[in-house]
Amino acid sequence: QVQLVESGGGLAQAGNSLRLSCAGSGYTFSIYAMGWFRQAPGKEREFVAAITRDGGRMYYADFVKGRFTVSRDNAKNTVYLQMNSLKPEDTAVYYCARARRSSGGLKTPFEYDYWGQGTQVTVSS
């Protein structure tokens, strides 16, 4: 069955970096776009970044442009989120997700059909 497993979360000080990984299994990883979302307590899940199946195009939320980078290694069935210049407001549970094959866009949760369990990122000031 399809599984997505995130890792790499933890505690970081403001200004520092973390790299999240998401390993996919149970499907042909290279033919699906992938996305990252986050959810802070009391808030809705929000789009962070996405990458097309071949890694040729990346999309970012305005609040992470210039700080976060999404990438993928199809040989390793893994997608990454490099997070630099972290801010306390980046504190959230981060989720990776697999986009639906029929997705016309990649910026809403409805475009995705499978989700990982999430990894906590906490940024202290």
PyMOL commands that place a pseudoatom at each C-alpha (Angstrom):
pseudoatom trace, name=CA, resn=GLN, resi=1, chain=A, elem=C, hetatm=0, pos=[0.000, 0.000, 0.000]
pseudoatom trace, name=CA, resn=VAL, resi=2, chain=A, elem=C, hetatm=0, pos=[1.026, 3.609, -0.438]
pseudoatom trace, name=CA, resn=GLN, resi=3, chain=A, elem=C, hetatm=0, pos=[3.109, 4.952, 2.431]
pseudoatom trace, name=CA, resn=LEU, resi=4, chain=A, elem=C, hetatm=0, pos=[4.741, 8.312, 3.003]
pseudoatom trace, name=CA, resn=VAL, resi=5, chain=A, elem=C, hetatm=0, pos=[7.097, 8.658, 5.939]
pseudoatom trace, name=CA, resn=GLU, resi=6, chain=A, elem=C, hetatm=0, pos=[8.497, 12.026, 6.983]
pseudoatom trace, name=CA, resn=SER, resi=7, chain=A, elem=C, hetatm=0, pos=[11.619, 12.539, 9.037]
pseudoatom trace, name=CA, resn=GLY, resi=8, chain=A, elem=C, hetatm=0, pos=[13.974, 15.324, 10.003]
pseudoatom trace, name=CA, resn=GLY, resi=9, chain=A, elem=C, hetatm=0, pos=[11.777, 17.481, 12.166]
pseudoatom trace, name=CA, resn=GLY, resi=10, chain=A, elem=C, hetatm=0, pos=[12.811, 18.738, 15.559]
pseudoatom trace, name=CA, resn=LEU, resi=11, chain=A, elem=C, hetatm=0, pos=[13.745, 21.808, 17.515]
pseudoatom trace, name=CA, resn=ALA, resi=12, chain=A, elem=C, hetatm=0, pos=[15.715, 24.632, 15.933]
pseudoatom trace, name=CA, resn=GLN, resi=13, chain=A, elem=C, hetatm=0, pos=[16.617, 28.157, 16.918]
pseudoatom trace, name=CA, resn=ALA, resi=14, chain=A, elem=C, hetatm=0, pos=[15.426, 31.050, 14.817]
pseudoatom trace, name=CA, resn=GLY, resi=15, chain=A, elem=C, hetatm=0, pos=[17.770, 31.639, 11.908]
pseudoatom trace, name=CA, resn=ASN, resi=16, chain=A, elem=C, hetatm=0, pos=[18.928, 28.035, 11.758]
pseudoatom trace, name=CA, resn=SER, resi=17, chain=A, elem=C, hetatm=0, pos=[18.087, 25.286, 9.291]
pseudoatom trace, name=CA, resn=LEU, resi=18, chain=A, elem=C, hetatm=0, pos=[16.380, 21.910, 9.141]
pseudoatom trace, name=CA, resn=ARG, resi=19, chain=A, elem=C, hetatm=0, pos=[15.931, 19.466, 6.302]
pseudoatom trace, name=CA, resn=LEU, resi=20, chain=A, elem=C, hetatm=0, pos=[12.842, 17.314, 6.112]
pseudoatom trace, name=CA, resn=SER, resi=21, chain=A, elem=C, hetatm=0, pos=[12.703, 14.095, 4.142]
pseudoatom trace, name=CA, resn=CYS, resi=22, chain=A, elem=C, hetatm=0, pos=[9.725, 12.121, 2.934]
pseudoatom trace, name=CA, resn=ALA, resi=23, chain=A, elem=C, hetatm=0, pos=[10.176, 8.580, 1.691]
pseudoatom trace, name=CA, resn=GLY, resi=24, chain=A, elem=C, hetatm=0, pos=[7.477, 7.136, -0.502]
pseudoatom trace, name=CA, resn=SER, resi=25, chain=A, elem=C, hetatm=0, pos=[6.763, 3.441, -1.004]
pseudoatom trace, name=CA, resn=GLY, resi=26, chain=A, elem=C, hetatm=0, pos=[4.104, 1.195, -2.451]
pseudoatom trace, name=CA, resn=TYR, resi=27, chain=A, elem=C, hetatm=0, pos=[3.782, 3.078, -5.724]
pseudoatom trace, name=CA, resn=THR, resi=28, chain=A, elem=C, hetatm=0, pos=[5.820, 4.395, -8.650]
pseudoatom trace, name=CA, resn=PHE, resi=29, chain=A, elem=C, hetatm=0, pos=[7.245, 7.480, -6.995]
pseudoatom trace, name=CA, resn=SER, resi=30, chain=A, elem=C, hetatm=0, pos=[8.584, 9.154, -10.127]
pseudoatom trace, name=CA, resn=ILE, resi=31, chain=A, elem=C, hetatm=0, pos=[5.226, 9.635, -11.840]
pseudoatom trace, name=CA, resn=TYR, resi=32, chain=A, elem=C, hetatm=0, pos=[3.618, 11.707, -9.088]
pseudoatom trace, name=CA, resn=ALA, resi=33, chain=A, elem=C, hetatm=0, pos=[4.092, 15.300, -8.102]
pseudoatom trace, name=CA, resn=MET, resi=34, chain=A, elem=C, hetatm=0, pos=[4.693, 15.787, -4.387]
pseudoatom trace, name=CA, resn=GLY, resi=35, chain=A, elem=C, hetatm=0, pos=[3.864, 18.533, -1.945]
pseudoatom trace, name=CA, resn=TRP, resi=36, chain=A, elem=C, hetatm=0, pos=[4.599, 19.790, 1.530]
pseudoatom trace, name=CA, resn=PHE, resi=37, chain=A, elem=C, hetatm=0, pos=[1.986, 21.304, 3.815]
pseudoatom trace, name=CA, resn=ARG, resi=38, chain=A, elem=C, hetatm=0, pos=[2.030, 22.421, 7.409]
pseudoatom trace, name=CA, resn=GLN, resi=39, chain=A, elem=C, hetatm=0, pos=[-0.470, 22.858, 10.194]
pseudoatom trace, name=CA, resn=ALA, resi=40, chain=A, elem=C, hetatm=0, pos=[0.001, 24.930, 13.322]
pseudoatom trace, name=CA, resn=PRO, resi=41, chain=A, elem=C, hetatm=0, pos=[-2.216, 24.498, 16.382]
pseudoatom trace, name=CA, resn=GLY, resi=42, chain=A, elem=C, hetatm=0, pos=[-5.626, 26.056, 15.828]
pseudoatom trace, name=CA, resn=LYS, resi=43, chain=A, elem=C, hetatm=0, pos=[-4.932, 26.773, 12.173]
pseudoatom trace, name=CA, resn=GLU, resi=44, chain=A, elem=C, hetatm=0, pos=[-5.873, 25.149, 8.915]
pseudoatom trace, name=CA, resn=ARG, resi=45, chain=A, elem=C, hetatm=0, pos=[-3.426, 23.071, 6.958]
pseudoatom trace, name=CA, resn=GLU, resi=46, chain=A, elem=C, hetatm=0, pos=[-1.573, 25.307, 4.511]
pseudoatom trace, name=CA, resn=PHE, resi=47, chain=A, elem=C, hetatm=0, pos=[0.484, 24.803, 1.407]
pseudoatom trace, name=CA, resn=VAL, resi=48, chain=A, elem=C, hetatm=0, pos=[4.247, 25.184, 1.735]
pseudoatom trace, name=CA, resn=ALA, resi=49, chain=A, elem=C, hetatm=0, pos=[5.868, 23.839, -1.430]
pseudoatom trace, name=CA, resn=ALA, resi=50, chain=A, elem=C, hetatm=0, pos=[5.403, 21.380, -4.275]
pseudoatom trace, name=CA, resn=ILE, resi=51, chain=A, elem=C, hetatm=0, pos=[7.499, 19.797, -6.970]
pseudoatom trace, name=CA, resn=THR, resi=52, chain=A, elem=C, hetatm=0, pos=[6.544, 18.222, -10.269]
pseudoatom trace, name=CA, resn=ARG, resi=53, chain=A, elem=C, hetatm=0, pos=[7.198, 14.550, -10.898]
pseudoatom trace, name=CA, resn=ASP, resi=54, chain=A, elem=C, hetatm=0, pos=[10.444, 15.144, -12.774]
pseudoatom trace, name=CA, resn=GLY, resi=55, chain=A, elem=C, hetatm=0, pos=[11.615, 17.889, -10.435]
pseudoatom trace, name=CA, resn=GLY, resi=56, chain=A, elem=C, hetatm=0, pos=[11.509, 20.401, -13.247]
pseudoatom trace, name=CA, resn=ARG, resi=57, chain=A, elem=C, hetatm=0, pos=[9.211, 22.888, -11.564]
pseudoatom trace, name=CA, resn=MET, resi=58, chain=A, elem=C, hetatm=0, pos=[8.809, 23.942, -7.967]
pseudoatom trace, name=CA, resn=TYR, resi=59, chain=A, elem=C, hetatm=0, pos=[6.091, 26.009, -6.346]
pseudoatom trace, name=CA, resn=TYR, resi=60, chain=A, elem=C, hetatm=0, pos=[6.231, 27.859, -3.059]
pseudoatom trace, name=CA, resn=ALA, resi=61, chain=A, elem=C, hetatm=0, pos=[3.988, 29.702, -0.674]
pseudoatom trace, name=CA, resn=ASP, resi=62, chain=A, elem=C, hetatm=0, pos=[4.895, 33.370, -0.511]
pseudoatom trace, name=CA, resn=PHE, resi=63, chain=A, elem=C, hetatm=0, pos=[5.890, 33.112, 3.128]
pseudoatom trace, name=CA, resn=VAL, resi=64, chain=A, elem=C, hetatm=0, pos=[8.701, 30.627, 2.395]
pseudoatom trace, name=CA, resn=LYS, resi=65, chain=A, elem=C, hetatm=0, pos=[10.062, 31.959, -0.879]
pseudoatom trace, name=CA, resn=GLY, resi=66, chain=A, elem=C, hetatm=0, pos=[13.778, 32.484, -0.647]
pseudoatom trace, name=CA, resn=ARG, resi=67, chain=A, elem=C, hetatm=0, pos=[14.039, 30.447, 2.560]
pseudoatom trace, name=CA, resn=PHE, resi=68, chain=A, elem=C, hetatm=0, pos=[12.757, 26.950, 1.728]
pseudoatom trace, name=CA, resn=THR, resi=69, chain=A, elem=C, hetatm=0, pos=[13.744, 24.699, -1.149]
pseudoatom trace, name=CA, resn=VAL, resi=70, chain=A, elem=C, hetatm=0, pos=[11.881, 21.599, -2.286]
pseudoatom trace, name=CA, resn=SER, resi=71, chain=A, elem=C, hetatm=0, pos=[13.725, 18.881, -4.183]
pseudoatom trace, name=CA, resn=ARG, resi=72, chain=A, elem=C, hetatm=0, pos=[13.408, 15.201, -4.957]
pseudoatom trace, name=CA, resn=ASP, resi=73, chain=A, elem=C, hetatm=0, pos=[15.518, 12.173, -5.728]
pseudoatom trace, name=CA, resn=ASN, resi=74, chain=A, elem=C, hetatm=0, pos=[13.450, 9.727, -7.728]
pseudoatom trace, name=CA, resn=ALA, resi=75, chain=A, elem=C, hetatm=0, pos=[16.148, 7.068, -7.475]
pseudoatom trace, name=CA, resn=LYS, resi=76, chain=A, elem=C, hetatm=0, pos=[15.666, 7.151, -3.703]
pseudoatom trace, name=CA, resn=ASN, resi=77, chain=A, elem=C, hetatm=0, pos=[11.880, 7.668, -3.770]
pseudoatom trace, name=CA, resn=THR, resi=78, chain=A, elem=C, hetatm=0, pos=[12.381, 10.682, -1.549]
pseudoatom trace, name=CA, resn=VAL, resi=79, chain=A, elem=C, hetatm=0, pos=[11.315, 14.308, -1.533]
pseudoatom trace, name=CA, resn=TYR, resi=80, chain=A, elem=C, hetatm=0, pos=[13.056, 16.909, 0.600]
pseudoatom trace, name=CA, resn=LEU, resi=81, chain=A, elem=C, hetatm=0, pos=[12.280, 20.265, 2.130]
pseudoatom trace, name=CA, resn=GLN, resi=82, chain=A, elem=C, hetatm=0, pos=[15.328, 22.315, 3.014]
pseudoatom trace, name=CA, resn=MET, resi=83, chain=A, elem=C, hetatm=0, pos=[14.289, 25.019, 5.461]
pseudoatom trace, name=CA, resn=ASN, resi=84, chain=A, elem=C, hetatm=0, pos=[16.698, 27.884, 6.063]
pseudoatom trace, name=CA, resn=SER, resi=85, chain=A, elem=C, hetatm=0, pos=[16.373, 31.088, 8.068]
pseudoatom trace, name=CA, resn=LEU, resi=86, chain=A, elem=C, hetatm=0, pos=[13.708, 29.508, 10.209]
pseudoatom trace, name=CA, resn=LYS, resi=87, chain=A, elem=C, hetatm=0, pos=[11.295, 31.741, 12.107]
pseudoatom trace, name=CA, resn=PRO, resi=88, chain=A, elem=C, hetatm=0, pos=[9.174, 31.002, 15.163]
pseudoatom trace, name=CA, resn=GLU, resi=89, chain=A, elem=C, hetatm=0, pos=[6.095, 31.276, 12.960]
pseudoatom trace, name=CA, resn=ASP, resi=90, chain=A, elem=C, hetatm=0, pos=[7.353, 28.261, 10.988]
pseudoatom trace, name=CA, resn=THR, resi=91, chain=A, elem=C, hetatm=0, pos=[6.494, 26.121, 14.003]
pseudoatom trace, name=CA, resn=ALA, resi=92, chain=A, elem=C, hetatm=0, pos=[4.001, 23.488, 12.855]
pseudoatom trace, name=CA, resn=VAL, resi=93, chain=A, elem=C, hetatm=0, pos=[3.542, 19.866, 11.967]
pseudoatom trace, name=CA, resn=TYR, resi=94, chain=A, elem=C, hetatm=0, pos=[4.843, 19.375, 8.437]
pseudoatom trace, name=CA, resn=TYR, resi=95, chain=A, elem=C, hetatm=0, pos=[3.248, 16.853, 6.116]
pseudoatom trace, name=CA, resn=CYS, resi=96, chain=A, elem=C, hetatm=0, pos=[4.285, 15.500, 2.772]
pseudoatom trace, name=CA, resn=ALA, resi=97, chain=A, elem=C, hetatm=0, pos=[1.640, 14.373, 0.327]
pseudoatom trace, name=CA, resn=ARG, resi=98, chain=A, elem=C, hetatm=0, pos=[1.259, 12.707, -3.040]
pseudoatom trace, name=CA, resn=ALA, resi=99, chain=A, elem=C, hetatm=0, pos=[-0.598, 14.666, -5.692]
pseudoatom trace, name=CA, resn=ARG, resi=100, chain=A, elem=C, hetatm=0, pos=[-3.478, 13.076, -7.556]
pseudoatom trace, name=CA, resn=ARG, resi=101, chain=A, elem=C, hetatm=0, pos=[-2.632, 12.096, -11.102]
pseudoatom trace, name=CA, resn=SER, resi=102, chain=A, elem=C, hetatm=0, pos=[-5.514, 14.266, -12.274]
pseudoatom trace, name=CA, resn=SER, resi=103, chain=A, elem=C, hetatm=0, pos=[-4.418, 17.327, -10.294]
pseudoatom trace, name=CA, resn=GLY, resi=104, chain=A, elem=C, hetatm=0, pos=[-4.627, 20.578, -12.175]
pseudoatom trace, name=CA, resn=GLY, resi=105, chain=A, elem=C, hetatm=0, pos=[-2.806, 22.441, -9.439]
pseudoatom trace, name=CA, resn=LEU, resi=106, chain=A, elem=C, hetatm=0, pos=[-0.667, 21.663, -6.453]
pseudoatom trace, name=CA, resn=LYS, resi=107, chain=A, elem=C, hetatm=0, pos=[-1.542, 24.284, -3.863]
pseudoatom trace, name=CA, resn=THR, resi=108, chain=A, elem=C, hetatm=0, pos=[-4.612, 22.942, -2.087]
pseudoatom trace, name=CA, resn=PRO, resi=109, chain=A, elem=C, hetatm=0, pos=[-4.961, 19.823, 0.085]
pseudoatom trace, name=CA, resn=PHE, resi=110, chain=A, elem=C, hetatm=0, pos=[-7.728, 18.567, -2.209]
pseudoatom trace, name=CA, resn=GLU, resi=111, chain=A, elem=C, hetatm=0, pos=[-5.159, 18.002, -4.952]
pseudoatom trace, name=CA, resn=TYR, resi=112, chain=A, elem=C, hetatm=0, pos=[-3.509, 15.253, -2.881]
pseudoatom trace, name=CA, resn=ASP, resi=113, chain=A, elem=C, hetatm=0, pos=[-4.612, 11.714, -2.156]
pseudoatom trace, name=CA, resn=TYR, resi=114, chain=A, elem=C, hetatm=0, pos=[-2.065, 10.289, 0.285]
pseudoatom trace, name=CA, resn=TRP, resi=115, chain=A, elem=C, hetatm=0, pos=[-0.453, 11.942, 3.287]
pseudoatom trace, name=CA, resn=GLY, resi=116, chain=A, elem=C, hetatm=0, pos=[2.357, 11.156, 5.663]
pseudoatom trace, name=CA, resn=GLN, resi=117, chain=A, elem=C, hetatm=0, pos=[1.921, 11.115, 9.406]
pseudoatom trace, name=CA, resn=GLY, resi=118, chain=A, elem=C, hetatm=0, pos=[3.633, 14.468, 9.856]
pseudoatom trace, name=CA, resn=THR, resi=119, chain=A, elem=C, hetatm=0, pos=[6.774, 15.619, 11.602]
pseudoatom trace, name=CA, resn=GLN, resi=120, chain=A, elem=C, hetatm=0, pos=[6.914, 18.355, 14.222]
pseudoatom trace, name=CA, resn=VAL, resi=121, chain=A, elem=C, hetatm=0, pos=[9.068, 21.414, 13.595]
pseudoatom trace, name=CA, resn=THR, resi=122, chain=A, elem=C, hetatm=0, pos=[9.509, 23.798, 16.507]
pseudoatom trace, name=CA, resn=VAL, resi=123, chain=A, elem=C, hetatm=0, pos=[11.444, 27.037, 16.116]
pseudoatom trace, name=CA, resn=SER, resi=124, chain=A, elem=C, hetatm=0, pos=[12.472, 28.928, 19.212]
pseudoatom trace, name=CA, resn=SER, resi=125, chain=A, elem=C, hetatm=0, pos=[13.228, 32.633, 19.269]
for i in range(1, 125): cmd.bond("trace and resi %d" % i, "trace and resi %d" % (i + 1))
show_as sticks, trace
zoom trace
